[in-house]
Amino acid sequence: MKKRFITIPFILIFYFIEGQSIYSNNFEIKYKKAYVNTALELHTSRVKIFHVDKKKQKKIQVRFNVKTTTKKHLFDPNKFYLLSKEYKKRLRPADIQKHKSLHFYAPFEYLSNIKTKKEYWFLKHYPNIPDTFLDYKIDGFEDIYNNVNFGTKKEPELYCIYFKPEKIKNKTVDLYFVVPKDFKNGIIYYENQKIKEFSLE
């Protein structure tokens, strides 16, 4: 299948209702709410921000509670994805953050699918960690990958990113997706399990 990439520039209208839970590998994953995020929130999103093309894009923030009732387990955030029936797309999150305290957020580490040209403390290449987003392709839907520029406009360094799994017990987790400006309806999945269908107004 031909891969399609989006290069992320990057962007509060609040919406939606607390939702349902699913269970996977010792974790309960509970949908909390979805936002259209129009603020330059550097504390909640690491994505390189150059400018916002308000005519074409918007950034959605989707919040979950992820917890296990036992000891910490390894949690793989790459199994989250957003499905758009209108556009026939399956989107990977552009960024994923976990809450450490009320105003402190810690990211899941960025991983590159190829070796980087130079060393970055915030971007690693671990060939032994699989990109499990690739395991949940859906017939009739095009996969959308995030091609993030870790260089400059004059000397770009574009890498397709995913996220390093981590051991967690009970965390609030925020996902960020870049979608077309007129995007209104989506379905959030983890693995093959549908978590929530939501609408934005």
Residue pairs with C-beta under 8 A, 6 or more apart in sequence:
1 137
1 142
1 143
3 143
3 145
4 142
4 143
4 144
4 145
5 144
5 145
5 146
5 147
5 160
6 144
6 145
6 146
6 147
6 178
7 147
7 148
7 149
7 158
8 47
8 48
8 94
8 146
8 147
8 148
8 149
8 178
9 48
9 49
9 50
9 51
9 52
9 53
9 57
10 45
10 47
10 48
10 49
10 50
10 52
10 59
10 94
10 178
11 37
11 38
11 39
11 40
11 52
11 54
11 57
11 58
11 59
12 35
12 36
12 37
12 38
12 39
13 35
13 36
13 38
13 200
14 33
14 35
15 33
15 34
15 35
15 36
15 198
15 199
15 200
15 201
16 33
16 34
16 198
16 199
16 200
17 33
18 31
18 32
18 33
19 30
19 31
19 32
19 195
19 196
19 198
20 30
20 31
20 195
20 196
21 28
21 29
21 30
21 31
21 195
22 28
22 29
22 190
22 193
22 194
22 195
23 29
24 79
24 190
24 191
24 193
25 73
26 68
26 70
26 73
27 66
27 67
27 68
27 73
27 75
28 65
28 66
28 67
28 68
28 69
29 64
29 65
29 66
29 190
29 195
30 64
30 65
30 66
30 67
31 62
31 63
31 64
31 188
31 195
31 196
31 198
32 63
32 64
32 65
32 172
33 62
33 63
34 60
34 61
34 62
34 63
34 198
34 200
35 60
35 61
35 62
35 63
36 58
36 59
36 60
36 61
36 200
37 44
37 45
37 58
37 59
37 60
37 61
37 176
38 52
38 58
38 59
40 49
40 52
42 49
43 103
43 105
44 61
44 97
44 105
44 174
44 176
45 59
45 61
45 94
45 95
45 97
45 176
46 95
46 97
46 107
46 110
46 122
47 94
47 95
47 148
47 176
48 148
48 149
48 150
50 153
54 181
55 181
56 180
56 181
57 178
57 179
57 180
57 181
58 178
58 179
58 180
58 181
58 183
59 94
59 176
59 177
59 178
59 179
60 82
60 176
60 177
60 178
60 179
60 183
60 186
60 200
61 174
61 175
61 176
62 82
62 174
62 175
62 176
62 177
62 188
62 198
63 172
63 173
63 174
63 175
64 172
64 173
64 174
64 175
64 195
65 170
65 171
65 172
65 173
66 75
66 98
66 168
66 170
66 171
66 172
66 173
67 169
67 170
67 171
68 168
68 169
68 170
71 169
72 167
72 168
72 169
73 167
73 168
73 169
74 165
74 166
74 167
75 165
75 166
75 167
75 168
76 132
76 165
77 93
77 96
77 108
77 163
77 165
77 173
77 175
78 92
78 131
78 132
78 133
78 162
78 163
78 165
79 132
79 133
79 135
79 136
79 190
79 191
80 93
80 96
80 175
80 188
80 189
80 190
81 90
81 91
81 92
81 93
81 133
81 136
81 188
81 189
82 90
82 91
82 93
82 175
82 177
82 179
82 186
82 187
82 188
82 189
83 89
83 90
83 91
83 138
83 141
83 186
83 187
83 188
83 189
84 90
84 91
84 179
84 183
84 185
84 186
84 187
85 185
85 187
86 183
86 184
86 185
87 180
87 183
88 140
88 141
88 142
89 141
89 142
89 143
89 144
90 136
90 137
90 138
90 141
90 142
90 143
90 144
91 144
91 177
91 178
91 179
92 133
92 143
92 144
92 145
92 146
92 162
93 146
93 163
93 175
93 176
93 177
94 146
94 148
94 176
94 177
94 178
95 107
95 175
95 176
96 107
96 108
96 163
96 173
96 174
96 175
96 176
97 105
97 106
97 107
97 108
97 173
97 174
97 176
98 105
98 106
98 107
98 108
98 166
98 168
98 171
98 172
98 173
98 174
99 105
99 106
99 171
99 172
99 173
99 174
100 106
105 174
107 122
108 163
108 164
108 165
108 166
109 122
109 124
109 163
109 164
109 166
110 122
110 123
110 124
110 148
110 161
110 162
110 163
110 164
111 123
111 124
111 125
111 126
111 129
111 131
111 161
111 162
111 163
111 164
112 123
112 124
112 125
112 159
112 160
112 161
113 125
113 131
113 159
113 160
113 161
113 162
114 125
114 159
114 160
115 125
116 123
116 125
116 150
116 157
116 159
117 157
120 150
123 150
123 159
123 161
124 164
126 164
129 164
129 165
131 162
133 143
133 162
134 143
136 189
136 191
136 192
137 143
145 160
146 160
146 161
146 178
147 158
147 159
147 160
148 158
148 159
148 160
148 161
149 156
149 157
149 158
150 157
150 158
150 159
151 157
151 158
175 188
177 186
179 186
183 200
184 199
184 200
184 201
185 197
185 198
185 199
185 200
186 197
186 198
186 200
187 194
187 196
187 197
187 198
188 194
188 195
188 196
188 197
188 198
189 195
